[in-house]
Amino acid sequence: MAPMERHQDYVLRTVEERGVRLIRLWFTDVLGQLKSVAISPAELENAFEEGMHFDGSAIDGFSRVQESDVLARPDPNTFELLPWNRGDDVSARMFCDILSHDGTPFEGDPRQVLKRNLDKAHERGFQFMVAPEMEFFYFSSGDASKPLEPLDTGGYFDLTTTDAASDLRKRTIAMLEAMGIPVEYSFHEDAPSQHEIDLRYSDALSMADNVMTFRLVVREIALEQGAYATFMPKPLEGVQGSGMHTHMSLFEGDTNAFHEPGDPYGLSKVAYGFIAGVLRHAPELTAVTNQLVNSYKRLIAGYEAPTYVTWARNNRSALVRIPVTKAGKQSSTRIEFRSPDPACNPYLAFSVLLAAGLKGIEEGYELPPEAAANVFELTPEERAAEQIGSLPQSLSDALDAMERSELVAETLGEHIFEWFLRNKRAEWLAYKSQVTPFELSRYLPNL
């Protein structure tokens, strides 16, 4: 029996033995919104063999009306019982690959985009491993018409044992682990009611699935307790926003391809090429890793988020940071890319980061000098002298850079590349046409 058939057989037996009544098939649209369709156990075997038909024209970034039918085929490797079942209402979930009617990978499916780019890495002998640091806020409600009310006033690493937010975080971790998603760290972040949960290293496809599950679990637990959780990058003024710092490495079998014992930094030629690729292409992939108008309220100086295209060891002003590797832990050699935020589509974000890194390796990009100083403290003239570039400072600028990028177009494929640009141009136009309270309070009294 082939591995896929064994996994399918395991799922079918588990569904029968555990009395599962509904199987929820999950997938995402181009922007990373989680979608779901529920089927009964009687339909499961057919779903594995043929996929489930649905109208793709109703999903953002999927099919046009004249080519609407697509298939959702569940991946049995992603089967998990849902821990928020009530009584006898046992349900489970699986992520799906979206296929065209002829059974080929559907061009509008973000999960298929990541799988295609991972296949390219596998052809070169690499496995792409990632570990994101997930930051988010808790508020008393999600009513945008009222002022936001944080659930606590804690700061970085504060031990807030008696507040509601601390209890929410503990409940969230328990549910994540019940769903087979291991957590490495969790703590209170710098801003009031801002928290961070770091997911343990995994292959990029599993991690993208885990990020989608993570966001749902965080919000589900908050709603159960009468609170509201958000992954909006910058919901509050005057404090730092939420990032999704992403740790990355390439493995060749069981060997970390980023590690080189004789190097002063402990980094291999592969690692240097990967860093150089990510840095060179960073401006053009920023629209994917930071896809909202609000994302650029976070990417400003003074709030720990990177704005300049640099790399360094233990320098948190740099876009790419090289964490210290503990003695005897060569397998943990990695780089940290600090600009993404948790509102991105993880399938697309991991895809463009991998593609940029591989391009740097293949083309032998030269790595610029390390940023030894705090880049935020340098004058514009000093940054220009050191040829330090900037990340885009608005969604419009990011889309301009993306539109010129052959790398991003090839990585995402024509379907998603063009739809993403159209959708985000419309978002920028809608934002630009608004008259904000800031403008009224600043200009109306004097003009």
DABEL-V996431 format. One record per pair of residues at least 24 apart in sequence whose C-alpha atoms are under 8 Angstrom apart, sorted by the first residue. I is the first residue (numbers start at 1). J is the second residue. D is the distance in Angstrom with one decimal. If there is no record, write none. Layout:
I/J/D ; I/J/D
This chain:
4/76/7.5 ; 7/76/5.6 ; 7/77/6.4 ; 8/48/7.4 ; 8/76/5.5 ; 11/76/6.6 ; 11/79/6.9 ; 12/44/7.6 ; 12/45/7.5 ; 15/41/7.1 ; 16/41/7.9 ; 18/90/7.8 ; 19/90/6.7 ; 20/89/7.6 ; 20/90/4.9 ; 20/91/5.3 ; 20/92/6.9 ; 21/89/6.5 ; 21/90/5.7 ; 21/91/5.8 ; 22/90/7.0 ; 22/91/4.7 ; 22/92/6.5 ; 23/91/5.7 ; 23/92/4.9 ; 23/93/5.5 ; 23/94/7.4 ; 24/91/7.3 ; 24/92/6.0 ; 24/93/4.5 ; 24/94/6.4 ; 25/72/7.8 ; 25/74/6.6 ; 25/93/5.8 ; 25/94/5.2 ; 25/95/5.8 ; 25/96/6.3 ; 26/93/6.9 ; 26/94/6.0 ; 26/95/4.6 ; 26/96/5.9 ; 27/95/5.8 ; 27/96/5.5 ; 27/97/7.3 ; 27/98/7.9 ; 27/111/7.9 ; 28/109/7.5 ; 28/110/7.0 ; 28/111/7.8 ; 29/59/6.4 ; 29/60/5.8 ; 29/61/6.4 ; 29/62/7.1 ; 29/108/8.0 ; 29/109/7.0 ; 29/110/7.1 ; 30/60/6.6 ; 30/61/5.5 ; 30/62/7.6 ; 30/108/7.0 ; 30/109/7.0 ; 30/110/6.0 ; 30/345/7.3 ; 30/416/7.0 ; 30/420/7.3 ; 31/60/7.8 ; 31/344/7.3 ; 31/345/5.7 ; 31/420/7.9 ; 32/343/8.0 ; 32/344/6.7 ; 32/345/4.2 ; 32/346/7.2 ; 32/347/8.0 ; 33/345/7.8 ; 34/212/7.0 ; 47/72/7.7 ; 47/73/6.0 ; 47/74/6.8 ; 48/73/6.0 ; 48/74/6.2 ; 48/75/8.0 ; 49/73/7.9 ; 61/108/6.3 ; 61/416/6.8 ; 61/419/6.0 ; 61/420/7.4 ; 62/108/5.1 ; 62/109/7.3 ; 63/108/7.3 ; 69/100/7.5 ; 69/101/6.6 ; 70/98/6.8 ; 70/99/5.9 ; 70/100/5.0 ; 70/101/5.6 ; 70/106/7.7 ; 71/98/5.5 ; 71/99/5.0 ; 71/100/6.2 ; 71/101/6.5 ; 71/103/7.8 ; 72/96/5.6 ; 72/97/5.8 ; 72/98/4.7 ; 72/99/6.4 ; 73/97/5.3 ; 73/98/6.3 ; 73/99/7.3 ; 80/179/6.2 ; 80/180/7.8 ; 81/179/7.0 ; 82/179/7.0 ; 83/175/6.7 ; 83/178/6.7 ; 83/179/7.0 ; 95/209/7.3 ; 107/413/7.0 ; 107/415/6.1 ; 107/416/7.1 ; 108/415/6.1 ; 108/416/5.7 ; 110/347/5.6 ; 110/348/6.1 ; 111/205/7.8 ; 111/347/5.7 ; 111/348/7.9 ; 113/347/7.3 ; 113/348/7.1 ; 113/351/7.1 ; 113/411/7.5 ; 113/412/6.2 ; 113/413/7.7 ; 114/205/7.0 ; 114/347/5.5 ; 114/348/6.5 ; 114/350/7.1 ; 114/351/5.2 ; 115/205/7.1 ; 117/351/6.1 ; 117/354/7.5 ; 117/355/7.1 ; 117/411/7.0 ; 118/351/7.8 ; 121/358/7.6 ; 125/252/5.9 ; 125/253/7.9 ; 126/250/5.8 ; 126/251/5.4 ; 126/252/5.1 ; 126/253/7.7 ; 127/203/7.1 ; 127/250/5.5 ; 127/251/5.0 ; 127/252/6.5 ; 127/253/7.6 ; 128/203/5.8 ; 128/204/5.9 ; 128/248/7.3 ; 128/249/6.2 ; 128/250/4.9 ; 128/251/6.6 ; 128/354/7.4 ; 129/201/6.6 ; 129/202/5.5 ; 129/203/4.4 ; 129/204/5.4 ; 129/248/5.7 ; 129/249/5.3 ; 129/250/6.0 ; 129/251/7.3 ; 130/201/5.6 ; 130/202/5.8 ; 130/203/6.2 ; 130/204/5.6 ; 130/207/7.0 ; 130/246/6.6 ; 130/247/5.4 ; 130/248/4.5 ; 130/249/6.6 ; 131/198/7.4 ; 131/199/5.9 ; 131/200/5.8 ; 131/201/4.5 ; 131/202/6.6 ; 131/207/7.4 ; 131/246/5.8 ; 131/247/5.0 ; 131/248/6.7 ; 132/198/6.2 ; 132/199/6.1 ; 132/244/5.8 ; 132/245/5.6 ; 132/246/4.3 ; 132/247/6.0 ; 133/196/6.7 ; 133/197/6.2 ; 133/198/4.4 ; 133/199/6.6 ; 133/243/7.5 ; 133/244/5.1 ; 133/245/5.2 ; 133/246/6.4 ; 134/196/5.5 ; 134/197/5.3 ; 134/198/5.8 ; 134/199/7.6 ; 134/242/7.9 ; 134/243/6.8 ; 134/244/5.1 ; 134/245/7.5 ; 134/342/6.4 ; 135/189/7.7 ; 135/194/7.0 ; 135/195/5.6 ; 135/196/4.3 ; 135/197/6.6 ; 135/231/7.2 ; 135/242/5.0 ; 135/243/5.7 ; 135/244/6.4 ; 135/342/6.9 ; 136/194/5.7 ; 136/195/5.6 ; 136/196/6.5 ; 136/229/7.0 ; 136/230/5.8 ; 136/231/5.0 ; 136/232/7.5 ; 136/233/8.0 ; 136/242/5.7 ; 136/342/7.8 ; 137/193/5.6 ; 137/194/4.4 ; 137/195/6.2 ; 137/229/5.7 ; 137/230/5.5 ; 137/231/6.8 ; 137/242/7.8 ; 138/165/6.8 ; 138/193/5.5 ; 138/194/6.6 ; 138/195/7.9 ; 138/222/7.7 ; 138/227/7.0 ; 138/228/5.6 ; 138/229/4.5 ; 138/230/6.6 ; 139/193/7.2 ; 139/227/6.1 ; 139/228/5.2 ; 139/229/6.3 ; 140/226/7.4 ; 140/227/4.8 ; 140/228/5.9 ; 141/226/7.8 ; 141/227/5.7 ; 141/228/5.1 ; 142/228/5.6 ; 142/229/7.9 ; 150/192/6.3 ; 150/193/5.2 ; 151/192/7.7 ; 151/193/5.5 ; 152/192/5.8 ; 152/193/4.9 ; 153/191/7.8 ; 153/192/4.5 ; 153/193/6.2 ; 154/188/7.0 ; 154/189/8.0 ; 154/190/7.6 ; 154/191/7.2 ; 154/192/5.3 ; 154/193/6.6 ; 155/188/6.5 ; 155/189/6.0 ; 155/190/4.5 ; 155/191/5.7 ; 155/192/6.2 ; 156/187/7.8 ; 156/188/5.6 ; 156/189/4.5 ; 156/190/4.0 ; 156/191/7.3 ; 157/187/5.7 ; 157/188/5.0 ; 157/189/6.2 ; 157/190/7.6 ; 158/187/7.7 ; 158/188/5.9 ; 159/188/7.6 ; 160/188/8.0 ; 165/193/6.8 ; 168/221/6.7 ; 168/222/6.5 ; 168/225/7.8 ; 169/195/7.9 ; 171/221/7.1 ; 172/217/6.6 ; 172/218/5.9 ; 172/221/6.3 ; 175/217/7.3 ; 176/214/7.0 ; 176/217/7.2 ; 181/210/6.6 ; 190/240/7.2 ; 191/239/5.8 ; 191/240/6.3 ; 191/241/8.0 ; 194/242/7.9 ; 204/350/6.9 ; 205/347/7.4 ; 208/346/5.2 ; 208/347/5.6 ; 208/350/7.8 ; 211/346/7.0 ; 212/346/7.8 ; 231/342/5.7 ; 231/343/5.8 ; 232/294/7.5 ; 232/295/7.9 ; 232/342/7.4 ; 232/343/6.2 ; 233/294/6.4 ; 233/295/5.4 ; 233/297/7.9 ; 233/298/6.4 ; 233/341/6.1 ; 233/342/6.9 ; 233/343/6.8 ; 234/294/6.3 ; 234/295/6.8 ; 234/297/6.2 ; 234/298/5.6 ; 239/303/6.8 ; 240/298/6.9 ; 240/303/4.8 ; 240/304/7.0 ; 240/305/7.8 ; 241/298/5.2 ; 241/303/7.4 ; 241/305/7.9 ; 242/298/7.6 ; 242/341/6.3 ; 242/342/7.0 ; 243/305/7.7 ; 243/338/7.4 ; 243/339/6.9 ; 243/340/6.0 ; 243/341/4.1 ; 243/342/5.9 ; 244/338/7.1 ; 244/339/7.3 ; 244/340/5.2 ; 244/341/4.5 ; 244/342/5.0 ; 245/336/6.5 ; 245/337/5.7 ; 245/338/4.4 ; 245/339/6.5 ; 245/340/6.1 ; 245/341/7.4 ; 246/336/5.5 ; 246/337/5.2 ; 246/338/6.4 ; 246/340/7.4 ; 247/334/6.3 ; 247/335/5.5 ; 247/336/4.3 ; 247/337/6.3 ; 248/334/5.5 ; 248/335/5.4 ; 248/336/6.3 ; 248/337/7.7 ; 249/333/7.2 ; 249/334/5.0 ; 249/335/6.7 ; 255/331/6.9 ; 256/330/7.3 ; 256/331/5.3 ; 256/332/7.7 ; 256/333/7.1 ; 258/333/6.2 ; 258/334/6.7 ; 259/330/6.3 ; 259/331/7.4 ; 259/333/5.9 ; 266/333/7.8 ; 267/333/7.7 ; 270/361/6.0 ; 272/361/7.8 ; 272/367/6.5 ; 273/357/6.9 ; 273/358/7.7 ; 273/360/4.7 ; 273/361/4.3 ; 273/362/7.8 ; 273/364/6.1 ; 273/365/5.9 ; 273/366/7.2 ; 273/367/7.1 ; 274/356/7.4 ; 274/357/3.9 ; 274/358/6.0 ; 274/359/7.5 ; 274/360/5.2 ; 274/361/5.5 ; 275/320/7.5 ; 275/335/7.7 ; 275/357/6.3 ; 275/360/7.3 ; 275/367/7.2 ; 276/357/7.2 ; 276/360/5.6 ; 276/365/5.8 ; 276/366/6.3 ; 276/367/4.8 ; 276/368/7.4 ; 277/356/5.0 ; 277/357/4.6 ; 277/358/7.0 ; 277/359/5.8 ; 277/360/3.7 ; 277/361/7.1 ; 277/365/6.5 ; 278/353/6.4 ; 278/356/5.0 ; 278/357/5.1 ; 278/360/7.3 ; 279/309/6.1 ; 279/310/7.1 ; 279/311/8.0 ; 279/320/7.7 ; 281/356/6.1 ; 282/309/7.3 ; 282/391/7.2 ; 283/390/7.5 ; 283/391/5.2 ; 283/392/6.1 ; 283/398/6.7 ; 283/401/6.3 ; 283/402/7.7 ; 284/398/6.5 ; 284/399/7.7 ; 284/401/4.6 ; 284/402/4.3 ; 284/403/7.8 ; 284/404/7.7 ; 284/405/6.1 ; 284/408/7.3 ; 285/352/6.4 ; 285/353/7.7 ; 285/398/7.8 ; 285/401/7.9 ; 285/402/6.1 ; 285/408/6.6 ; 286/339/8.0 ; 286/340/7.7 ; 286/391/7.4 ; 286/392/7.3 ; 286/398/6.0 ; 286/402/7.7 ; 287/395/6.6 ; 287/398/5.0 ; 287/399/5.8 ; 287/402/6.6 ; 288/344/6.8 ; 288/345/7.5 ; 288/348/6.8 ; 288/349/5.8 ; 288/352/7.8 ; 289/339/7.4 ; 289/340/4.8 ; 289/341/6.6 ; 289/344/5.5 ; 289/345/7.5 ; 289/348/7.9 ; 289/349/5.2 ; 290/339/7.7 ; 290/340/5.7 ; 290/341/5.9 ; 290/343/7.4 ; 290/344/6.0 ; 291/343/7.4 ; 291/344/6.1 ; 291/395/7.1 ; 291/424/7.7 ; 292/343/7.7 ; 292/395/6.7 ; 292/424/7.9 ; 293/394/7.0 ; 293/395/5.5 ; 293/427/7.5 ; 293/428/6.7 ; 293/431/7.5 ; 295/341/7.2 ; 295/395/7.9 ; 296/393/6.1 ; 296/394/5.5 ; 296/395/6.8 ; 299/339/7.5 ; 299/393/7.1 ; 300/393/7.7 ; 301/376/6.7 ; 302/376/7.9 ; 305/338/7.1 ; 305/339/6.6 ; 306/338/6.6 ; 306/339/6.0 ; 307/339/8.0 ; 307/390/5.8 ; 307/391/5.4 ; 308/375/7.4 ; 308/388/6.7 ; 308/389/5.8 ; 308/390/4.2 ; 308/391/5.7 ; 309/388/6.2 ; 309/389/5.3 ; 309/390/5.5 ; 309/391/6.4 ; 310/370/7.1 ; 310/371/6.1 ; 310/388/6.7 ; 310/389/7.8 ; 311/369/8.0 ; 311/370/5.6 ; 311/371/5.9 ; 312/370/5.2 ; 312/371/5.4 ; 312/372/6.7 ; 315/371/7.9 ; 315/372/7.6 ; 315/373/7.9 ; 315/374/7.1 ; 317/374/5.9 ; 317/375/6.0 ; 317/376/6.8 ; 318/371/7.2 ; 318/374/8.0 ; 318/375/7.2 ; 348/412/7.2 ; 351/411/6.8 ; 351/412/7.7 ; 352/408/6.4 ; 352/411/6.3 ; 352/412/7.7 ; 355/407/7.4 ; 355/411/6.6 ; 356/407/7.4 ; 395/424/7.9 ; 395/428/6.8 ; 396/425/7.2 ; 396/428/6.5 ; 399/424/7.7 ; 399/425/7.6
